[in-house]
């Protein structure tokens, strides 16, 4: 086990948090020199596990979330490059091919090299026009120096044992002035008032803030062209340009260390309070059951409600999930249904178990079940906390 920080290379790592339900025995460490949060041991080549849609640290391997970031990546590319030109683009961690297919459609002159190690999903890119599929880990893929105009990496860097090495190799394979479009989860979500799921999952070995990710990108030879959107608390989307200079020496960052300590403390306290309130949420949903309750969202929030709140899924008239249904047929004994099934369910209440997409789901639910009352997870949790406090 390495105890050297990946960002500043100092032996200054200290354990600060132990995730619930870790199947790998990971512990979260804070670098007391630069403030980067990272999980040890760095088990990036651990045996592959089956899909787990849980609220704990073992969540993962369903492999569908990257598709939600395709529109943001394409928007960034349009701001900083000419999609009508003959670009050569490297897509790191192509997953189910959402980004590659979008580039093929919207950049008619582009050639794409798609890197994806998981053969179960990599075949989504096989046979696509102007696309070369490489089924390998990015660390193991032989790529030509100076070949690419753009490197796109979406929610991959946090999985790597040594992201600095991989970023340095992205620098190597880019042409002079080439662009890096990098997307990763943001630790800002730890400060959310309504979090119940374990954020520090086993699949993620690094946990970046705006500051630590930007410093890592700069340290590996890039100039930041577009920093992350401060309004996005879930993702860190950075656009950077290959620079012609060596990496800077990284100094200490006591403010970032203090910020990370505060986030960890706030997250632990808030999540504990919210988990306790889930029993009151389950009780309210039980009281609503005679009105035929349909729940939209069968992911981590739903799992937390069942596991920690004691909610009985058999009380539901239907369980809806537009995305998970294609990959996981059942959740806690309930068959997943597509949104189109909602009129047949004919619910009196639709509970939206989502944060980031709550408004979008609520609007869709109103169209499909116009007579139903729409209740969001955030509203339910707020009422549950109030009752629990009383």
Secondary structure in CASP SS format (residue, H / E / C, confidence):
PFRMAT SS
TARGET T0000
AUTHOR 0000-0000-0000
METHOD secondary structure of the structure
MODEL  1
X C 1.00
X C 1.00
X C 1.00
X C 1.00
X C 1.00
X C 1.00
X C 1.00
X C 1.00
X C 1.00
X C 1.00
X C 1.00
X C 1.00
X E 1.00
X E 1.00
X E 1.00
X E 1.00
X E 1.00
X E 1.00
X C 1.00
X C 1.00
X C 1.00
X C 1.00
X C 1.00
X C 1.00
X C 1.00
X C 1.00
X E 1.00
X E 1.00
X E 1.00
X E 1.00
X E 1.00
X C 1.00
X C 1.00
X C 1.00
X C 1.00
X C 1.00
X E 1.00
X E 1.00
X E 1.00
X E 1.00
X C 1.00
X C 1.00
X C 1.00
X C 1.00
X C 1.00
X C 1.00
X C 1.00
X C 1.00
X C 1.00
X C 1.00
X C 1.00
X E 1.00
X C 1.00
X C 1.00
X C 1.00
X C 1.00
X C 1.00
X C 1.00
X C 1.00
X E 1.00
X C 1.00
X C 1.00
X C 1.00
X C 1.00
X H 1.00
X H 1.00
X H 1.00
X H 1.00
X H 1.00
X H 1.00
X H 1.00
X H 1.00
X H 1.00
X H 1.00
X H 1.00
X H 1.00
X H 1.00
X H 1.00
X H 1.00
X H 1.00
X C 1.00
X C 1.00
X C 1.00
X C 1.00
X C 1.00
X C 1.00
X C 1.00
X E 1.00
X E 1.00
X E 1.00
X E 1.00
X E 1.00
X C 1.00
X C 1.00
X C 1.00
X C 1.00
X C 1.00
X H 1.00
X H 1.00
X H 1.00
X H 1.00
X H 1.00
X H 1.00
X H 1.00
X H 1.00
X H 1.00
X C 1.00
X C 1.00
X C 1.00
X C 1.00
X E 1.00
X E 1.00
X E 1.00
X E 1.00
X E 1.00
X C 1.00
X C 1.00
X C 1.00
X H 1.00
X H 1.00
X H 1.00
X H 1.00
X H 1.00
X H 1.00
X H 1.00
X C 1.00
X C 1.00
X C 1.00
X C 1.00
X C 1.00
X E 1.00
X E 1.00
X E 1.00
X E 1.00
X C 1.00
X C 1.00
X C 1.00
X C 1.00
X C 1.00
X C 1.00
X C 1.00
X C 1.00
X C 1.00
X C 1.00
X C 1.00
X C 1.00
X C 1.00
X E 1.00
X E 1.00
X E 1.00
X E 1.00
X E 1.00
X E 1.00
X E 1.00
X C 1.00
X C 1.00
X H 1.00
X H 1.00
X H 1.00
X C 1.00
X C 1.00
X C 1.00
X H 1.00
X H 1.00
X H 1.00
X H 1.00
X H 1.00
X H 1.00
X H 1.00
X H 1.00
X H 1.00
X H 1.00
X H 1.00
X E 1.00
X E 1.00
X E 1.00
X E 1.00
X E 1.00
X E 1.00
X E 1.00
X E 1.00
X E 1.00
X E 1.00
X E 1.00
X E 1.00
X C 1.00
X H 1.00
X H 1.00
X H 1.00
X H 1.00
X H 1.00
X C 1.00
X C 1.00
X C 1.00
X C 1.00
X C 1.00
X C 1.00
X C 1.00
X C 1.00
X C 1.00
X C 1.00
X C 1.00
X C 1.00
X C 1.00
X C 1.00
X E 1.00
X E 1.00
X C 1.00
X C 1.00
X H 1.00
X H 1.00
X H 1.00
X H 1.00
X H 1.00
X H 1.00
X H 1.00
X H 1.00
X H 1.00
X H 1.00
X C 1.00
X C 1.00
X E 1.00
X E 1.00
X E 1.00
X E 1.00
X E 1.00
X C 1.00
X C 1.00
X C 1.00
X C 1.00
X C 1.00
X C 1.00
X C 1.00
X C 1.00
X E 1.00
X E 1.00
X E 1.00
X E 1.00
X E 1.00
X E 1.00
X E 1.00
X E 1.00
X C 1.00
X C 1.00
X C 1.00
X C 1.00
X C 1.00
X C 1.00
X C 1.00
X C 1.00
X C 1.00
X C 1.00
X C 1.00
X H 1.00
X H 1.00
X H 1.00
X H 1.00
X H 1.00
X H 1.00
X H 1.00
X H 1.00
X H 1.00
X H 1.00
X H 1.00
X H 1.00
X H 1.00
X H 1.00
X H 1.00
X H 1.00
X H 1.00
X H 1.00
X H 1.00
X H 1.00
X H 1.00
X H 1.00
X H 1.00
X H 1.00
X H 1.00
X H 1.00
X H 1.00
X H 1.00
X H 1.00
X H 1.00
X H 1.00
X H 1.00
X H 1.00
X H 1.00
X H 1.00
X H 1.00
X H 1.00
X H 1.00
X C 1.00
X E 1.00
X E 1.00
X E 1.00
X E 1.00
X C 1.00
X C 1.00
X C 1.00
X H 1.00
X H 1.00
X H 1.00
X H 1.00
X H 1.00
X H 1.00
X H 1.00
X H 1.00
X H 1.00
X H 1.00
X C 1.00
X C 1.00
X C 1.00
X H 1.00
X H 1.00
X H 1.00
X C 1.00
X C 1.00
X E 1.00
X E 1.00
X E 1.00
X C 1.00
X C 1.00
X C 1.00
X H 1.00
X H 1.00
X H 1.00
X C 1.00
X C 1.00
X C 1.00
X E 1.00
X E 1.00
X C 1.00
X C 1.00
X E 1.00
X E 1.00
X E 1.00
X E 1.00
X C 1.00
X H 1.00
X H 1.00
X H 1.00
X H 1.00
X H 1.00
X H 1.00
X H 1.00
X C 1.00
X C 1.00
X C 1.00
X E 1.00
X E 1.00
X E 1.00
X E 1.00
X C 1.00
X C 1.00
X C 1.00
X C 1.00
X C 1.00
X H 1.00
X H 1.00
X H 1.00
X H 1.00
X H 1.00
X H 1.00
X H 1.00
X H 1.00
X H 1.00
X H 1.00
X H 1.00
X C 1.00
X C 1.00
X C 1.00
X C 1.00
X E 1.00
X E 1.00
X E 1.00
X E 1.00
X H 1.00
X H 1.00
X H 1.00
X H 1.00
X H 1.00
X H 1.00
X H 1.00
X H 1.00
X H 1.00
X H 1.00
X H 1.00
X H 1.00
X H 1.00
X C 1.00
END
